[in-house]
Amino acid sequence: MSKKIPKISSTSDPESQGNQSVISLFCKSAFEAAEAWNRDKLDTEIA
């Protein structure tokens, strides 16, 4: 039973680094979209 388990959190792996940046970029854009949506919602409620 000497199966090689691939390391998921390997920083030397360029593919995992790419996925990490994609995930962080997605989170950032989603957060900004939510912020903008909340601002629009507040503006319409106040007006």
C-alpha beads as a LAMMPS data file, in Angstrom:
LAMMPS data file: protein, C-alpha beads

47 atoms
46 bonds

1 atom types
1 bond types

-500.0 500.0 xlo xhi
-500.0 500.0 ylo yhi
-500.0 500.0 zlo zhi

Masses

1 110.0

Atoms # bond

1 1 1 0.000 0.000 0.000
2 1 1 2.458 2.635 -1.130
3 1 1 0.128 4.771 -3.219
4 1 1 1.351 8.252 -3.958
5 1 1 -1.148 10.810 -2.720
6 1 1 -0.968 13.990 -4.799
7 1 1 -0.399 17.062 -2.690
8 1 1 -3.248 19.502 -3.232
9 1 1 -1.729 22.439 -1.357
10 1 1 1.596 22.325 -3.210
11 1 1 2.831 25.847 -3.871
12 1 1 5.559 24.591 -6.226
13 1 1 2.860 23.191 -8.524
14 1 1 2.090 25.888 -11.121
15 1 1 -1.388 24.482 -11.757
16 1 1 -2.439 24.781 -8.122
17 1 1 -0.997 28.309 -8.009
18 1 1 -3.075 29.194 -11.062
19 1 1 -6.193 27.763 -9.446
20 1 1 -5.435 29.717 -6.275
21 1 1 -5.220 33.018 -8.171
22 1 1 -8.395 32.211 -10.110
23 1 1 -10.237 31.474 -6.863
24 1 1 -8.991 34.658 -5.178
25 1 1 -9.850 36.688 -8.280
26 1 1 -13.344 35.174 -8.365
27 1 1 -13.878 35.915 -4.673
28 1 1 -12.660 39.487 -5.157
29 1 1 -14.962 40.156 -8.114
30 1 1 -17.907 38.491 -6.361
31 1 1 -17.280 40.595 -3.243
32 1 1 -17.077 43.802 -5.305
33 1 1 -20.293 42.882 -7.132
34 1 1 -22.048 42.302 -3.801
35 1 1 -20.762 45.638 -2.485
36 1 1 -22.019 47.479 -5.571
37 1 1 -25.384 45.684 -5.353
38 1 1 -25.750 46.625 -1.679
39 1 1 -24.897 50.251 -2.485
40 1 1 -27.496 50.365 -5.279
41 1 1 -30.082 48.796 -2.966
42 1 1 -29.384 51.359 -0.248
43 1 1 -29.550 54.239 -2.732
44 1 1 -32.953 53.128 -4.027
45 1 1 -34.301 52.624 -0.490
46 1 1 -33.171 56.098 0.615
47 1 1 -34.491 57.857 -2.501

Bonds

1 1 1 2
2 1 2 3
3 1 3 4
4 1 4 5
5 1 5 6
6 1 6 7
7 1 7 8
8 1 8 9
9 1 9 10
10 1 10 11
11 1 11 12
12 1 12 13
13 1 13 14
14 1 14 15
15 1 15 16
16 1 16 17
17 1 17 18
18 1 18 19
19 1 19 20
20 1 20 21
21 1 21 22
22 1 22 23
23 1 23 24
24 1 24 25
25 1 25 26
26 1 26 27
27 1 27 28
28 1 28 29
29 1 29 30
30 1 30 31
31 1 31 32
32 1 32 33
33 1 33 34
34 1 34 35
35 1 35 36
36 1 36 37
37 1 37 38
38 1 38 39
39 1 39 40
40 1 40 41
41 1 41 42
42 1 42 43
43 1 43 44
44 1 44 45
45 1 45 46
46 1 46 47
